[in-house]
């Protein structure tokens, strides 16, 4: 895979680590419309770790452990969170916009 994509293994590990640490949680934390970006980022990390754990635990309990499919499941969660953000943004004012 590294030969095809042209990226080094350590770079891919760093990208996957960042994705798993931030993206799943941020997709849902943004729905809270919090004022502080640091608060959003901190909550996103906590929620991401929780979602990572839930996905991994579900695969272990189902006896279907696969790192690739775990990453796919987390990517699907991110897409679901993004779609919800887009759907709720249509015609709905965020609480911070009302003030």
Buried (B, 14 or more C-beta within 10 A) or exposed (E): EEEEEEEEEEEEEEEEEEBBBBBBBBBBBBEEBBEEEEEBBBBBBEBBBEBBEBBBEEBEEEEEEEEEEBBEBBEEBBEEBBEBEEEEEEEEEEEEEEE
